[in-house]
Amino acid sequence: MEFEEQPRLSEAPQRVREALVDEQIKSKHYNGLMQKVLEKERLESLEWCQCGSCDTSTIGVPRSAFCCKEVEPFLSLAPTGCFVAEADFQKSCLDVHQLVISAQTYDYAKGNIVRDSASLQKDTKALRFAAYRNCIFWAFGKLGKGHRKELPACALHAIRKAFPDPAGNYVDFKC
């Protein structure tokens, strides 16, 4: 099998170059914010929240303490209000039936035994993880293995409120 050589950035059409540069700028902004979040103690107050929906009560690491209004792509997905108030977020990240289908699809894609709908509807951990995956996919698209992104505090709070852990134990973002 022979692979076709990819064109260099300078050889790409103008619109492709602009899209790549735009993506690099967004990535630098995102990474810059993450550095700022790590440097500040953000778990003690919500002064940084601009959407009014952030809550750090279930967040254990400062890295997850950022607002949807601070970083792309969340800002673009909800330019006037909070990210979690968007109908698409509500449908893809909080609707139990949608999350059951997402969890089953994930099981199938990973070659795992596909769990039945009735047991998944009662499994808040599975629903929570499906909501995290749906939210990241909606915001960033397919990232691939080893490429991870954080969710804003408002999204974490909304998902954890909808699908709580009975003991209050949540898995924080791991690099």
N, C-alpha and C positions, 0 to 999 in steps of 0.2 A: 504494500500500500504506500503510495507516495503522497506526501503532504505538500500543500501549496504554501509557499512562503507568504507571510502576512505583510501587507504594505507598511512602510514606515510612516510615522505620523506626518512627516513633511509631504508624503505622497498621497495622503488621504484627502478626500474632498473637504472643502472648507467647512461644511456643516458638521462633518464627523470630527474634524479637529476642534471645532468650537464645543461640541458635546464632550469630548475627552477632556479638554481644558476645564470646562465647567464642572465636570465630575471631580477633577483633581482639586479644584478650589473648594468644592463642597466637602471633600474628604479632609483637606487641610483645616477647614473651619471646624468640622466635627472633631478631629483629633485635637485641635487647639482647645476646644471647649472641654474635652475630656481631661486634658492636662489641668485646666483651671479648676475643674470639679475636684480632681485629686488633691490639689494644693489647698483648697479651702475646706473648712469644717462646715459642711452644709447640712448635716443631720440635726443641728441644734435649732435652726430657725428656717422659716420658709420665705425669707426676704427675697430670694432669688426667683420665686415662682411668679410668673407673669400671666398665667392662664386662670388662676384661682382654683384649680382642681388638684394640685400636687399635695401629697401627704407622705411623710417619711416614716410613719409609724410602723410599717412593715418592711422598711428598707434597712439593711444592716451595713451597707458599705457606702461611703460618700460618692463613689463612682456612679451610682444610680440616681443621685440627687441632682437631676437637671430637669428643666421645664421644656415642654414641647415648643415653646416660643423662643427657645435659645438656639435651636439647631435644625438644620435641614436633615432629612426631608420632611420632618414633622411639621415645620413651619409652613411649607408649601401645601401640605395636605389639609391644613386647617388655617388659612390665612387670617380669618376674622375671629375665630373662637378657639376653644380648647380642642385639641386633637381627639379626645375621648367623646366629645359631643357630636362628632361627625357620624352621619348615618352609616357610612361604610365601616367605621370602627365598631359601631354597635352590632351590625350584622355579622361581620367576619370575626370579631373577637369576643363577643358576649352572648351570641345566640347559641344555645345548647345544641340544637340540631345541626347547625353548621359545624360546630366544634367536634361533634361526634363523627361526622363525615370526614373532617380533616384528620382526626386521630386514626380512623380506620384506613384512610388513604396512606397516612404515614406508616402505619403498621405494614400494610401491603407493600409499599415501596421499599421498606427496609427488610422485607422477607420474614417478618414476624407473623405470628398467628394473629389474625384479625379478630379483635374483640367484638362481642355483640353490642348492639345499641343500648340495650337495657342496662347492662353493667357499666358501660361508659358514661351514661347519663348520671349515674350515682358517684362516679369517680372524679371528685373535684380536682385531684392532682393531675389526672390525665387531661381534663378539660382546661385547666390552667396552663399546662404546657402546650396544648394545642392552640390556645389563645395567644401565648407568647410567639409561637411559630407563625401564626397567621398575621399577627401585628408586624413582625419583622419582615415577612414576605411582602405585605402590603406597602410598607415604607421603603424597603431597600431592594425588593426583588430577590431573586435567588442569589445567595451569598456563596454557597459551596462549603465544603468541609474545612473547618479551621478558621473561617472568616466569621467572626461574631460581632454583633452590635448590641448596644444597650438600648433599653426602652426608657422613655422619660418617666419621671416619678408619677405623673398623672395616669399614664397607661398601666403601670405596675399596680397602682392603688385601685384603679377600676377593675382590673382583672382579678386581683386578690380579694377584693370586696365581693365580686360576683361568685368566685369559686374559692372560698376560704379553706385554709387548712385547719381542721378542728383544734390542733395543738398550737396553731400560730407559728409553725415552723416553715419557713420559706427558703428556697434556694436563691441566693444572691448571684449576681453576674460573676462569672469566672472568666478570666482572660485566657 
